Amino acid sequence: MKKDWPVFRITVLFYVIVIMLPLNYYFANRSFESMQSDGVTMNRLVHINGAIQRIVGLQDSPERTLLVKEVDTSFQVINQEFMQPSANKEYVLLFRADEGFAAMREAWQELKMELSEGPSSAAVGDKCWKEVNSFSKMAQEMLTYKNEMLIDGLYLSLVFTMLSIVALIFMIRLYMRMEIKKHAIHDHLTGLYNRKYFNEALQKAKLLSIRHKSPLSLFTFSFENYDDIKRSLQKEGFEAFLKDFSNELKKFFRHSDMVCRTEENSFVVIAPDVSIEIARNVAEHLEKRLGEHQFALKQAVNLRMGLVGSQKENEESIYQEANEGIILNSVFRLGGHL
């Protein structure tokens, strides 16, 4: 079966858009969730910074113990939700944030050890505060860069989706125009050129034949007892038979020849640059080919074929002579296999 490439392209593009829309939603949702989680991380760093300053200034008391536990918890949360997630690994490595986090945690452990032995020195507390402040700046830069990349990716995804939608609309409009043009000059059932196109094509072919002094031949076909064939095969079978017959004509004649269905029971082929002598040979080969082809018929039917050349100046007279079989008027049987 011949693939309809315009329809195939439209279908593929439609599926791309259908897939991209939920992906855009998923990507946007994950981006906003990541930004929200990163905001929580920055709040915890601010809390750690303030807690350390307060811890250094407090004597051993339940409040200091509680603040130490809160800072420990914040370090664990930052490690699990900020340092370890796969979504952040690329940025952690890029900004060497793992080294800054290790240095900050090491300074905190040093401060805790000193607190357990007695009052902490200002130098140790200042060092821990500086490490936290340094990591906070690094984390802020990292998150700014990460968010820019996420937003850029989201914008690109949205732009690609919008361009795909625009392309889909353009291709649908183009396909509709092609179909309208196609049906304007083609027979809906058989796909052959219709009477309107035949009239224009015959006029052009005749003018070119006269201008270039080249031969022009017409082949006409019609079925005897057309109505009886139509009744015996019923609608679907009869339409399948006509399509099969039309396909055989299209396959037999050249691409430059114009195969037309001018009436319900009338088929005409315009064959430029074909002399009467050559046309007779062509007709003999066509008669043999059609006679050997197994059509979906319940019984054999008679096909009338006419042939005429371009001796006459009037286009309608040429067509009329072909129908009347002025040069060739043969009737042969088409066999069936039903």
Helices and strands as residue ranges (DSSP letters): H 5-57, H 62-78, I 79-83, H 86-94, H 97-117, H 122-185, H 195-212, E 216-223, H 226-252, E 258-263, E 266-272, H 276-292, E 301-308, H 315-324, E 328-334
